[in-house]
């Protein structure tokens, strides 16, 4: 259990460093915006959300939050790779989908695969985005079972 926590911590820290050091290509392709945002998500789980754009269509996201349902309160961490499909004739609203992983640190740790689906609204005049997502999950440990998350959030881009 302790080894799993160390591995997850190192992996997420490495991803954060990578995201922060990736050259800015612009949020959603805009040349005058940062590609790195941080904010909050409210739902299951509730906590901090980080997003780093790699291009106008792909991004990484990371969440560190409290999982409040299904068991006693527990630390939830996840990371996803996301693809964005922009709605026709718009640069501010995208449907996104992706794949990632999550770990819940409780008395008995849970690890699984995430498949996020959501909408991302990017404000053109201020450095914020708004998102809403539903996430089917296949937990792999301690036993294989289906789960789900959902959240709404807001991020500020530096």
FIZAFI-575290 format. One record per atom (N, C-alpha, C): x, y, z; residue in one letter. Coordinates in Angstrom, 1 decimal. Example, Ala and Ser with C-alpha at 12.3 -4.5 7.8 and 13.67 -1.06 7.14 Angstrom:
<<13.2 -5.7 7.8> A>
<<12.3 -4.5 7.8> A>
<<13.2 -3.3 7.8> A>
<<12.8 -2.2 7.1> S>
<<13.7 -1.1 7.1> S>
<<12.9 0.0 7.9> S>
//
This chain:
<<0.8 -1.2 0.0> X>
<<0.0 0.0 0.0> X>
<<0.9 1.3 0.0> X>
<<1.9 1.3 0.8> X>
<<2.8 2.4 0.9> X>
<<3.5 2.6 -0.4> X>
<<4.0 1.5 -1.0> X>
<<4.7 1.5 -2.3> X>
<<3.8 2.1 -3.4> X>
<<2.5 1.7 -3.4> X>
<<1.5 2.2 -4.4> X>
<<1.4 3.8 -4.2> X>
<<1.3 4.3 -3.0> X>
<<1.2 5.7 -2.8> X>
<<2.4 6.4 -3.3> X>
<<3.6 5.9 -3.1> X>
<<4.9 6.5 -3.5> X>
<<4.9 6.5 -5.1> X>
<<4.5 5.4 -5.7> X>
<<4.5 5.3 -7.2> X>
<<3.6 6.4 -7.8> X>
<<2.3 6.4 -7.2> X>
<<1.4 7.4 -7.7> X>
<<1.8 8.8 -7.5> X>
<<2.4 9.1 -6.3> X>
<<2.9 10.5 -6.0> X>
<<4.0 10.9 -7.0> X>
<<4.9 10.0 -7.3> X>
<<6.0 10.3 -8.2> X>
<<5.5 10.4 -9.6> X>
<<4.6 9.6 -10.0> X>
<<4.0 9.7 -11.4> X>
<<3.3 11.0 -11.6> X>
<<2.4 11.4 -10.6> X>
<<1.7 12.7 -10.7> X>
<<2.6 13.9 -10.6> X>
<<3.6 13.8 -9.8> X>
<<4.6 14.9 -9.7> X>
<<5.3 15.1 -11.0> X>
<<5.7 14.0 -11.6> X>
<<6.4 14.0 -12.9> X>
<<5.5 14.6 -14.0> X>
<<4.2 14.2 -14.0> X>
<<3.3 14.8 -15.0> X>
<<3.1 16.2 -14.8> X>
<<3.0 16.7 -13.5> X>
<<2.9 18.1 -13.2> X>
<<4.1 18.9 -13.7> X>
<<5.2 18.4 -13.5> X>
<<6.5 19.0 -14.0> X>
<<6.5 19.1 -15.5> X>
<<6.1 18.0 -16.1> X>
<<6.0 18.0 -17.6> X>
<<5.0 19.0 -18.1> X>
<<3.9 19.1 -17.5> X>
<<2.8 20.0 -17.9> X>
<<3.3 21.4 -17.8> X>
<<3.9 21.7 -16.6> X>
<<4.3 23.1 -16.4> X>
<<5.5 23.5 -17.3> X>
<<6.3 22.6 -17.7> X>
<<7.5 22.9 -18.5> X>
<<7.3 22.8 -20.0> X>
<<6.1 22.3 -20.4> X>
<<5.8 22.2 -21.9> X>
<<5.7 23.5 -22.5> X>
<<6.4 23.8 -23.6> X>
<<6.3 25.1 -24.2> X>
<<4.8 25.5 -24.5> X>
<<4.4 26.7 -24.2> X>
<<3.1 27.1 -24.4> X>
<<2.7 27.1 -25.9> X>
<<1.7 26.4 -26.2> X>
<<1.2 26.4 -27.6> X>
<<-0.1 27.1 -27.6> X>
<<-0.6 27.5 -26.5> X>
<<-1.8 28.3 -26.4> X>
<<-3.0 27.4 -26.0> X>
<<-3.8 27.9 -25.1> X>
<<-5.0 27.2 -24.7> X>
<<-5.9 27.2 -25.9> X>
<<-6.4 26.0 -26.3> X>
<<-7.2 25.8 -27.5> X>
<<-6.7 26.5 -28.7> X>
<<-5.4 26.6 -28.8> X>
<<-4.8 27.0 -30.1> X>
<<-4.6 28.5 -30.1> X>
<<-5.0 29.3 -29.1> X>
<<-4.9 30.7 -29.1> X>
<<-3.4 31.1 -28.8> X>
<<-2.8 31.9 -29.6> X>
<<-1.4 32.3 -29.4> X>
<<-1.1 33.2 -28.2> X>
<<-2.1 33.9 -27.7> X>
<<-1.9 34.8 -26.6> X>
<<-2.3 34.3 -25.2> X>
<<-2.6 33.0 -25.1> X>
<<-3.0 32.4 -23.8> X>
<<-2.1 31.3 -23.4> X>
<<-2.0 31.2 -22.1> X>
<<-1.2 30.1 -21.5> X>
<<-1.9 28.8 -21.7> X>
<<-1.1 27.8 -21.7> X>
<<-1.6 26.4 -21.8> X>
<<-1.8 25.7 -20.5> X>
<<-1.5 26.4 -19.4> X>
<<-1.6 25.7 -18.0> X>
<<-2.6 26.4 -17.2> X>
<<-3.6 25.6 -16.7> X>
<<-4.7 26.1 -15.9> X>
<<-4.8 25.3 -14.6> X>
<<-5.3 26.0 -13.5> X>
<<-5.6 25.3 -12.3> X>
<<-6.9 25.9 -11.7> X>
<<-7.6 25.0 -11.1> X>
<<-8.9 25.5 -10.5> X>
<<-9.5 24.4 -9.6> X>
<<-10.9 24.5 -9.5> X>
<<-11.6 23.6 -8.7> X>
<<-12.6 22.8 -9.5> X>
<<-12.9 21.6 -8.9> X>
<<-14.0 20.8 -9.4> X>
<<-14.9 20.4 -8.3> X>
<<-16.2 20.5 -8.5> X>
<<-17.2 20.2 -7.5> X>
<<-18.1 19.0 -8.0> X>
<<-18.2 18.0 -7.2> X>
<<-19.0 16.8 -7.5> X>
<<-18.4 15.6 -6.8> X>
<<-18.2 14.6 -7.5> X>
<<-17.6 13.4 -7.0> X>
<<-16.4 13.0 -7.9> X>
<<-15.2 13.3 -7.6> X>
<<-14.7 13.9 -6.3> X>
<<-14.8 15.5 -6.3> X>
<<-14.5 16.1 -5.2> X>
<<-14.4 17.5 -5.1> X>
<<-13.0 17.9 -4.7> X>
<<-12.4 18.8 -5.5> X>
<<-11.0 19.2 -5.1> X>
<<-10.4 20.1 -6.2> X>
<<-9.1 19.9 -6.5> X>
<<-8.3 20.7 -7.4> X>
<<-8.2 20.0 -8.7> X>
<<-8.3 20.9 -9.8> X>
<<-8.2 20.4 -11.2> X>
<<-7.1 21.2 -11.9> X>
<<-6.2 20.5 -12.6> X>
<<-5.1 21.1 -13.3> X>
<<-5.3 20.6 -14.8> X>
<<-5.1 21.5 -15.7> X>
<<-5.1 21.1 -17.1> X>
<<-4.0 21.8 -17.9> X>
<<-3.3 21.0 -18.7> X>
<<-2.2 21.5 -19.6> X>
<<-2.5 21.1 -21.0> X>
<<-2.7 22.1 -21.9> X>
<<-2.9 21.9 -23.3> X>
<<-1.6 21.5 -24.0> X>
<<-1.7 20.5 -24.8> X>
<<-0.5 20.1 -25.7> X>
<<-0.6 20.7 -27.0> X>
<<-1.9 20.9 -27.5> X>
<<-2.2 21.4 -28.8> X>
<<-3.6 21.9 -28.7> X>
<<-4.2 22.4 -29.9> X>
<<-5.5 22.8 -29.8> X>
<<-6.5 21.7 -29.7> X>
<<-6.1 20.5 -29.8> X>
<<-7.0 19.3 -29.7> X>
<<-6.7 18.4 -28.5> X>
<<-5.5 18.4 -27.9> X>
<<-5.2 17.5 -26.9> X>
<<-4.7 18.2 -25.6> X>
<<-4.9 17.5 -24.5> X>
<<-4.5 18.1 -23.2> X>
<<-4.4 16.9 -22.2> X>
<<-3.6 17.2 -21.1> X>
<<-3.6 16.4 -19.9> X>
<<-4.4 17.1 -18.8> X>
<<-5.1 16.3 -18.0> X>
<<-5.6 16.9 -16.8> X>
<<-5.3 16.0 -15.6> X>
<<-5.2 16.6 -14.5> X>
<<-4.9 16.0 -13.2> X>
<<-5.9 16.5 -12.1> X>
<<-6.3 15.6 -11.3> X>
<<-7.2 16.0 -10.2> X>
<<-6.7 15.4 -8.9> X>
<<-6.7 16.2 -7.9> X>
<<-6.4 15.8 -6.5> X>
<<-7.6 16.2 -5.7> X>
<<-8.3 15.3 -5.1> X>
<<-9.6 15.7 -4.5> X>
<<-10.0 14.7 -3.4> X>
<<-11.1 15.0 -2.8> X>
<<-11.7 14.1 -1.8> X>
<<-12.9 13.4 -2.4> X>
<<-12.9 12.1 -2.3> X>
<<-14.0 11.2 -2.7> X>
<<-14.9 11.1 -1.5> X>
<<-16.1 11.5 -1.6> X>
<<-17.0 11.6 -0.5> X>
<<-18.1 10.5 -0.5> X>
<<-18.2 9.7 -1.5> X>
<<-19.3 8.7 -1.6> X>
<<-18.7 7.3 -1.7> X>
<<-19.5 6.3 -1.3> X>
<<-19.2 4.9 -1.5> X>
<<-18.4 4.3 -0.4> X>
<<-17.7 5.1 0.4> X>
<<-16.9 4.7 1.5> X>
<<-16.6 5.9 2.4> X>
<<-15.8 5.7 3.4> X>
<<-15.4 6.9 4.2> X>
<<-14.7 7.9 3.4> X>
<<-14.5 9.1 3.8> X>
<<-13.8 10.1 3.0> X>
<<-12.4 9.5 2.7> X>
<<-12.0 9.8 1.4> X>
<<-10.7 9.3 1.0> X>
<<-10.1 10.2 0.0> X>
<<-8.8 10.2 -0.1> X>
<<-8.1 11.0 -1.1> X>
<<-8.2 10.3 -2.5> X>
<<-8.6 11.1 -3.5> X>
<<-8.8 10.6 -4.8> X>
<<-7.8 11.4 -5.7> X>
<<-7.0 10.7 -6.5> X>
<<-6.1 11.3 -7.5> X>
<<-6.3 10.7 -8.8> X>
<<-6.4 11.5 -9.9> X>
<<-6.5 11.0 -11.2> X>
<<-5.8 11.8 -12.2> X>
<<-5.5 11.2 -13.4> X>
<<-4.9 11.9 -14.5> X>
<<-5.4 11.3 -15.8> X>
<<-5.7 12.2 -16.8> X>
<<-6.3 11.7 -18.0> X>
<<-5.6 12.4 -19.2> X>
<<-5.6 11.7 -20.3> X>
<<-5.2 12.3 -21.6> X>
<<-6.5 12.6 -22.4> X>
<<-6.7 13.8 -22.8> X>
<<-8.0 14.2 -23.4> X>
<<-7.8 14.7 -24.9> X>
<<-8.8 14.3 -25.7> X>
<<-9.0 14.8 -27.1> X>
<<-10.2 15.7 -27.1> X>
<<-10.1 16.8 -27.8> X>
<<-11.2 17.8 -27.9> X>
<<-11.7 17.9 -29.4> X>
<<-13.0 17.9 -29.5> X>
<<-13.7 18.1 -30.8> X>
<<-14.4 19.4 -30.7> X>
<<-14.0 20.4 -31.4> X>
<<-14.6 21.8 -31.3> X>
<<-15.9 21.8 -32.1> X>
<<-16.9 22.4 -31.5> X>
<<-18.2 22.6 -32.2> X>
<<-18.0 23.5 -33.4> X>
<<-18.6 23.2 -34.5> X>
<<-18.5 23.9 -35.8> X>
<<-18.6 25.4 -35.6> X>
<<-17.8 26.2 -36.2> X>
<<-17.8 27.6 -36.2> X>
<<-17.6 28.2 -34.8> X>
<<-16.9 27.5 -34.0> X>
<<-16.6 28.1 -32.6> X>
<<-15.2 27.7 -32.2> X>
<<-14.6 28.6 -31.4> X>
<<-13.3 28.3 -30.8> X>
<<-13.4 28.2 -29.3> X>
<<-14.7 28.2 -28.8> X>
<<-14.8 28.3 -27.4> X>
<<-15.6 27.2 -26.7> X>
<<-16.2 26.3 -27.5> X>
<<-16.9 25.1 -26.9> X>
<<-16.5 23.8 -27.5> X>
<<-16.0 22.9 -26.7> X>
<<-15.6 21.6 -27.2> X>
<<-16.2 20.5 -26.4> X>
<<-16.4 19.4 -27.1> X>
<<-16.7 18.1 -26.5> X>
<<-15.4 17.4 -26.3> X>
<<-15.2 16.8 -25.2> X>
<<-13.9 16.1 -25.0> X>
<<-14.2 14.7 -24.5> X>
<<-13.2 13.8 -24.8> X>
<<-13.2 12.4 -24.3> X>
<<-11.8 12.0 -24.1> X>
<<-11.6 11.0 -23.3> X>
<<-10.2 10.6 -23.0> X>
<<-10.1 9.3 -22.3> X>
<<-8.9 9.0 -21.8> X>
<<-8.6 7.8 -21.0> X>
<<-7.6 8.2 -20.0> X>
<<-7.7 7.6 -18.8> X>
<<-6.8 7.9 -17.7> X>
<<-6.8 6.9 -16.6> X>
<<-6.3 7.2 -15.5> X>
<<-6.4 6.3 -14.3> X>
<<-6.7 7.1 -13.1> X>
<<-7.1 6.4 -12.1> X>
<<-7.4 7.0 -10.8> X>
<<-7.0 6.0 -9.7> X>
<<-6.7 6.6 -8.5> X>
<<-6.4 5.9 -7.3> X>
<<-7.1 6.6 -6.2> X>
<<-7.8 5.8 -5.3> X>
<<-8.4 6.3 -4.1> X>
<<-7.7 5.7 -3.0> X>
<<-7.1 6.5 -2.1> X>
<<-6.4 6.1 -1.0> X>
<<-7.3 6.0 0.3> X>
<<-7.7 4.8 0.6> X>
<<-8.5 4.6 1.8> X>
<<-7.9 3.4 2.5> X>
<<-8.6 2.8 3.5> X>
<<-8.1 1.7 4.2> X>
<<-7.7 0.6 3.2> X>
<<-8.5 0.4 2.2> X>
<<-8.2 -0.5 1.1> X>
<<-8.2 0.3 -0.2> X>
<<-7.0 0.5 -0.7> X>
<<-6.8 1.4 -1.9> X>
<<-7.5 0.8 -3.1> X>
<<-8.0 1.7 -3.9> X>
<<-8.7 1.4 -5.2> X>
<<-8.0 2.0 -6.3> X>
<<-7.8 1.3 -7.4> X>
<<-7.1 1.8 -8.6> X>
<<-8.0 1.3 -9.8> X>
<<-8.1 2.2 -10.8> X>
<<-8.9 1.9 -11.9> X>
<<-8.6 2.8 -13.1> X>
<<-9.3 2.4 -14.2> X>
<<-9.2 3.2 -15.5> X>
<<-10.4 4.1 -15.6> X>
<<-10.1 5.3 -16.1> X>
<<-11.2 6.4 -16.3> X>
<<-11.4 6.6 -17.8> X>
<<-12.6 7.0 -18.1> X>
<<-13.0 7.3 -19.5> X>
<<-13.8 8.5 -19.5> X>
<<-13.2 9.7 -19.3> X>
<<-14.0 11.0 -19.2> X>
<<-14.6 11.4 -20.5> X>
<<-15.8 12.0 -20.3> X>
<<-16.6 12.6 -21.4> X>
<<-17.1 13.9 -20.8> X>
<<-16.9 15.0 -21.6> X>
<<-17.4 16.3 -21.1> X>
<<-17.5 17.4 -22.1> X>
<<-17.9 18.5 -21.6> X>
<<-17.9 19.8 -22.4> X>
<<-17.0 20.8 -21.7> X>
<<-16.3 21.5 -22.6> X>
<<-15.3 22.5 -22.1> X>
<<-15.6 23.9 -22.8> X>
<<-16.0 24.9 -22.0> X>
<<-16.3 26.2 -22.5> X>
<<-15.1 27.1 -22.1> X>
<<-14.5 27.7 -23.1> X>
<<-13.3 28.6 -22.9> X>
<<-13.8 30.0 -23.1> X>
<<-13.6 30.8 -22.1> X>
<<-13.9 32.2 -22.3> X>
<<-12.9 33.0 -23.1> X>
<<-13.3 33.7 -24.1> X>
<<-12.3 34.3 -25.0> X>
<<-11.7 35.6 -24.4> X>
<<-12.5 36.3 -23.5> X>
<<-12.0 37.6 -23.0> X>
<<-11.4 37.6 -21.6> X>
<<-11.5 36.4 -20.9> X>
<<-10.8 36.3 -19.6> X>
<<-10.2 34.9 -19.6> X>
<<-9.1 34.7 -18.8> X>
<<-8.3 33.5 -18.8> X>
<<-8.9 32.3 -18.0> X>
<<-10.2 32.0 -18.2> X>
<<-10.9 31.0 -17.5> X>
<<-11.5 30.0 -18.5> X>
<<-11.7 28.7 -18.0> X>
<<-12.6 27.8 -18.7> X>
<<-13.5 27.2 -17.7> X>
<<-14.6 26.7 -18.2> X>
<<-15.6 26.0 -17.4> X>
<<-15.8 24.6 -18.0> X>
<<-16.0 23.6 -17.2> X>
<<-16.2 22.3 -17.7> X>
<<-17.2 21.5 -16.9> X>
<<-17.8 20.5 -17.5> X>
<<-18.7 19.6 -16.9> X>
<<-18.4 18.2 -17.5> X>
<<-18.3 17.2 -16.6> X>
<<-17.9 15.9 -17.2> X>
<<-18.6 14.8 -16.4> X>
<<-18.7 13.7 -17.1> X>
<<-19.2 12.4 -16.6> X>
<<-18.1 11.4 -16.9> X>
<<-17.8 10.6 -15.9> X>
<<-16.6 9.7 -16.1> X>
<<-16.9 8.2 -15.7> X>
<<-17.2 7.4 -16.7> X>
<<-17.3 5.9 -16.4> X>
<<-15.9 5.4 -15.9> X>
<<-15.9 4.5 -14.9> X>
<<-14.7 4.0 -14.4> X>
<<-14.8 2.5 -14.3> X>
<<-13.7 1.8 -14.6> X>
<<-13.5 0.4 -14.3> X>
<<-12.5 0.2 -13.2> X>
<<-12.9 0.0 -12.0> X>
<<-11.9 -0.3 -10.9> X>
<<-11.3 -1.6 -11.1> X>
<<-10.0 -1.7 -10.9> X>
<<-9.2 -3.0 -11.2> X>
<<-8.8 -3.6 -9.9> X>
<<-8.6 -2.8 -8.8> X>
<<-8.3 -3.3 -7.5> X>
<<-9.2 -2.6 -6.4> X>
<<-9.5 -3.2 -5.4> X>
<<-9.2 -4.5 -4.9> X>
<<-9.9 -5.6 -5.6> X>
<<-11.0 -5.2 -6.3> X>
<<-11.7 -6.2 -7.2> X>
<<-12.3 -5.4 -8.4> X>
<<-12.5 -6.1 -9.5> X>
<<-13.0 -5.5 -10.7> X>
<<-14.5 -5.1 -10.5> X>
<<-14.8 -3.8 -10.7> X>
<<-16.2 -3.4 -10.6> X>
<<-16.3 -2.1 -11.4> X>
<<-17.5 -1.7 -11.8> X>
<<-17.8 -0.5 -12.4> X>
<<-18.1 0.6 -11.4> X>
<<-17.7 1.8 -11.8> X>
<<-17.9 3.0 -10.9> X>
<<-18.1 4.2 -11.8> X>
<<-18.3 5.4 -11.2> X>
<<-18.4 6.6 -12.0> X>
<<-18.2 7.8 -11.2> X>
<<-17.7 8.9 -11.9> X>
<<-17.5 10.2 -11.3> X>
<<-18.3 11.2 -12.1> X>
<<-18.5 12.4 -11.6> X>
<<-19.0 13.5 -12.3> X>
<<-18.7 14.8 -11.6> X>
<<-18.4 15.8 -12.3> X>
<<-18.0 17.1 -11.7> X>
<<-18.3 18.2 -12.7> X>
<<-18.4 19.4 -12.1> X>
<<-18.4 20.7 -12.8> X>
<<-17.2 21.5 -12.2> X>
<<-16.5 22.2 -13.1> X>
<<-15.3 22.9 -12.5> X>
<<-15.0 24.2 -13.3> X>
<<-14.1 24.9 -12.7> X>
<<-13.6 26.2 -13.3> X>
<<-12.1 26.3 -13.1> X>
<<-11.4 26.7 -14.2> X>
<<-9.9 26.8 -14.1> X>
<<-9.5 28.2 -14.5> X>
<<-8.4 28.7 -13.9> X>
<<-7.8 29.9 -14.3> X>
<<-6.5 29.6 -15.0> X>
<<-6.2 30.2 -16.2> X>
<<-5.0 30.0 -17.0> X>
<<-4.0 31.0 -16.7> X>
<<-2.8 30.6 -16.4> X>
<<-1.7 31.5 -16.0> X>
<<-1.0 32.0 -17.3> X>
//
